Structure formats: structure tokens, C-alpha cells
Amino acid sequence: MRWRRALVVALVAIAAACGGATGPEVRLTIRKGSSFREAAESLAAHRLVRSARVFGIYAKLRGHDRSLRYGTYVLRDGMSWEQLLEALRAGRGIVHQVTIPEGYPISQIAPLLADALDVPAESLDAAVRDTALLHRLDVPTPTLEGYLFPDTYIFPDHATAREAVRVMVERFEKEWKPEYDARLRAMALSRHDIVTLASIVEKEVRRREEGPVVAAVYLNRLKAHIPLQADPTVQYALGKKPGRVYFRDLRVNSPYNTYKVTGLPPGPIASPGAASIRAALYPAKVPYRYFVAHPDGHHEFRRTYAEHLEAIKLVRGVARADSIKAEAAARAAERDSALRAVGLKDSVRRP
């Protein structure tokens, strides 16, 4: 029996010594609660080890078959077994992935980052108020609202809130093309103005092709000194989630209430994506000053207020018709279900 054990030890030692961590990156997740055997099988499934069983024996011989940190790892094909074992034991190679959707304000971004990085909410609140970054971006508002670019990020283990925020800001700066600065001069607007406008467009638009038209509507209203009357800015002022805005909401006293205050609000209300930024910089050449949304998200655009009122009637009529159709379809489905149930009972009763 001793010779068999010695042979196993020798074979394991030979296998463990192989590798040089020179291959491509491999990403895998060790789920919370996984056993070491499950982790070894995941390594084998990703071809980082040839045999999960032999790797398990090696780990047991080294006394580390019960040492395991859960998480998403970025490892390299060709790592030695000793390197893999050390990675699993110490959590080396663990990364944290988080996706920031377009149109999210800081109030929604912060919890996502706090959860992904396992950092206190207070540290994120301080990070988004980083005066050095605010100065670098020439942001006049108290936070970096609008400048945390929406994207999927992969942060290393133990990344701090400040490091994460800096990476997101750098992503925004990378997305801002050099030609955009010339466009700003032609429009006589600042970058902060454009990011603010883009954030409103982001919240208003569900169909990307309408972005340049919505941006044009707001720019036309700005030129005519007409209040923007953008519902998303009122929701931001109230701290409300997207949804219906009521007349009582329009009474809120806030520089972000664009029903009361003419011009752009003090700053962005969310993080706009690349398409919305471009829409704000390159708006459509249209004369519209008004729009109203259909329930499915697409808009009716109009030039005058009288035309806008007619468009509202049109949208409400379409909505009522759709509602009637939906109710009729529901009643028909309910009736058919009842008939099928009766037919089933009758068939059961027949001899």
C-alpha cells in the first residue's frame, strides 16, 4: 500500500509542477457554499486542471482541501496546481463584476457598487463628492452625477469606492471624443450642459432613434426661453422612481423642477449612455417644441401647443382603444377557459 501512496504522491507532484501561467485568461465563479470538490470540477470544466479528482488529492496532501474563498476568479490557462491552490486559498484572482445600466442616477448606482465591492455606503457617498475629480471634469454640482459612465465593470478584489468611481469617470472621459469639444463651441454650450441634456434624453427615450428628435425639442425650447417641462427632472427633484407625474408633483420647489425654472437644471439627473450624449450633441433638424408618449414608449412630436393638445387626444384615444381590446381579449380568454372546463367535466361524466 505504501508504494501505491508513493506513486500517487509522485504523479500528483509531477502534475502540480506543470504550467507557467502564460495562457489566456479564464473566468470562472466558485459559488458561495461550494465544496472543494465542486471547485475542482469547475477548474477541470474550464480546462485549468486535467483531473478534478487528482487535483483534489493534491489539495488534500497539501492540507488545503478545506481552504476556499468564494467569488468570480480571473485565472490564466497554464497556471501550476500550486498557483491554482494558492489562488483558491487566498482569493487571489477574485474580481467583482457590476453592470451599471444607462439612465441610472447615483442613488441607484451606489447600492450596486456597495454590494459588488462590499464597501460601506458612506465611502461611496464620499467618493462621488471627490473634489479632485469634480475639479478635473469642471463639474459645478456637488456630486459626479452623470459622469459615472454606464457600462459593465470588472474590479479587482479589495477595490475601494474611490478607485471604482475613478475608473467609471475615466471611462466617461474615454467616451468623450475630441471632436465633441469643437461641437460644444459651435453650439455655445458647455460639456456640463450637454451631459445634463443627455441625461434628460436618456430618461425620456425608449426608442434610440428618437433620441436626436427629443434632444432637438428641448434645444428648441431653450432657444425660445420656454421651460423644458421635463417630467424626469421633477422625479429627480422628488427622489421618485420613473412613473407618472401628478399635478401636485409640479409644485415642488427645486432648481430641478423644469416646470417652474426656465433653462437646464443645475446638472445631470442620471448617467447618460453614449447614444444619448451623441443625440444631445447632434440633434435632429426639426421644428418641434412638444412631444407626448404613447403607452409603448414612442412619441408624437408637434410644432405648436394647439397641435400638441390634439396629439394628446390622439394618444389617449389610442390608449383607450388598446385598453378596450385588452379587456375584450381577457374576457374572451376567460370565457374560453370556462367553456373548456365545462366540456372537460361533461366528458368525465359520460359513461
Secondary structure, DSSP 4 states (H G I P E B T S, - for coil): -HHHHHHHHHHHHHHHH---S-S-EEEEEE-TT--HHHHHHHHHHTTSSS-HHHHHHHHHHTT-TT----EEEEEETT--HHHHHHHHHHTTTEEEEEE--TT--HHHHHHHHHHHHT--HHHHHHHTT-HHHHHHHT--SSS-TT-S--SEEEEETT--HHHHHHHHHHHHHHHS-HHHHHHHHHHT--HHHHHHHHHHHHHH-SSGGGHHHHHHHHHHHHHTT-----HHHHHHHHTPPSSPPPGGGGG---TT-TTTS-S--SS-SS---HHHHHHHHS-------EEEE-TTS-EEEESSHHHHHHHHHHHHHHHHHHHHHHHHHHHHHHHHHHHHHHHHHHHHH--
